[in-house]
Amino acid sequence: MKPHRRTYPHILYPILLAAGVAGIVLWRRDEEAGPTKLPEDLTGAIKRAVAAAKDAEVERFYQHAGFAPVWKDRREQAVAALLTARARGLKPTDYLDGLNQDAAEADVALTKGLMRYAHAVRFGQANPGIYGKSEAVSLSDLAWAITQDPAGIEEGLRKLDPPFAEYKRLETALAQYRLKAEVDVTALEQVQQIERTMERWRWLPRSFDRGAILVNIPEFRLRAIDEDAQVALEMRAIVGLPTHQTPLFTGNLKYLVFGPYWNVPASILANELIPDITKDRSYLARNAYEVVNTEGRVVSTGEVSDEILVGLKSGALSVRQVPGPKNALGKVKFMFPNQNNVYLHDTSNRNLFAKEQRTLSHGCVRVENPQALAEWVLRGEQDWTADRIALGMKQTKPLQANLKQPIPVFMLYHTVTVSEDGEVHFWKDVYNQDAPATTAGPGPRPRE
């Protein structure tokens, strides 16, 4: 009796068919011919296949293996792991090509597929780099570590997934909406929307020394996550108008300013304030603004004279709003210096948080509960107790609080979210950016 040999047509064909890759032939079983014979000089065959690949990472991978075939006894496990791409919103066919070749070439092809898949899981398939450069990780080392994981290849890949609970919930939602799409083709767009959102999650880092702040623009919501990527705080947010979009990027929050001035950007001064001043020379005084020169010295706090107006129009003078109840930045601002001139801040116009669509700012992000956010940001800073923060919120002069260790802030564009109870929310594409993105969106512009 011939020994029983597990083969793809018997075990994996139903899985391959479900994944849409049934046409891929890994190797053929011939009951009369018996097990497939591999070349006697396996090392030589692998070396030739590696050389033909002309890929330094592939060569490095097989150096780890001593140029022995890696998948001879693990092909089914490896293919099953690559088929999990579909559950992550990726296409298995992107990673399973070239497997119907001779044994050595198929071994190398499977290795290349694993490298591509590991990279897509860890960094995203089309990562535009808007959240910083990808870590300098060798694909060969990454793939080799997966092959050596004692829990198996699939578990090794799972360790590369984004650590966010939201990502795991999206996997479940994706499976549900794929079933729905089988009987309702209109759900196909929702499936693709979930897939795009999962891809955007993969662009983010995997670890956070002091947590992070995530602002999801389409949802108009801010979340602070702890070092384990668990949500510690969340609140409503107001983001930029479609004509003044909040850009997608990351920055490091380094300090807060209680009782801040608002230095009015030149574009807002020219396009909004000067017309108001021209109509009403007391406009600035009534709204707690003052005029300053290029050295920051106050030159006017009252009615605007013709001379002052000329200086404002020419750019020789500028305007700032003093700390207090009328200040557009409210009681505190959170600074993460960046070329976009964007930051988080309180607001004096709090009724706007009741609006359903909150694309209302010039690009900066207004936060619903600034004191709670300040307490979270300053946790662990010995000089900043809850009582002192409460006093800071009453400041009438600027008071800066520096962080010993910066906290990253990420501006996200996720149009699908899943709540803890499993409810799936599809958000309006307010900036028309919900498509496979390769750019960071609009360039720098003045912010409020």
Buried (B, 14 or more C-beta within 10 A) or exposed (E): EEEEEEBBEEEBEEBBEEBEBEEBEBBEBEEEEEEEEBBEEBBEBBBBBBEEBEBEBBBBBBEBBEBEBBBEEBBBBBBBBBBBBBBBBBBBBBBBEBBBBEBBBBBBBBBBBBBBBBBBBBBBBBBBEBBBEBEEBBBBEBBBBBBEBEEBBBEBBBBBBBBBBBBEBBBEBBBBBBEBBEEEEEBBEBBBBBBBBBBBBBBBBBEBEBBBBBBBBBBBBBBBBBEEBEBEBBBBBBBBBEEBBBBBBBBBBBBBBBBBBBBBBEEBBBEEBBEEBEEEBEBBBEBBBBBBEEEEEEEBEEBBEEEBBEBBBEEEBBBBBBBEEEBBBBBBBBBBEBEBBBBBBBBBEEEBBEEEEBBBBBBBBBBBBBBBBBBBBBBEBEEBEEEBBEEBBEBEEEBEBEBEEBBBBBBBBBBBBBEEEEEBEBBEEBBEBBEEBEEBBBEEBBBB
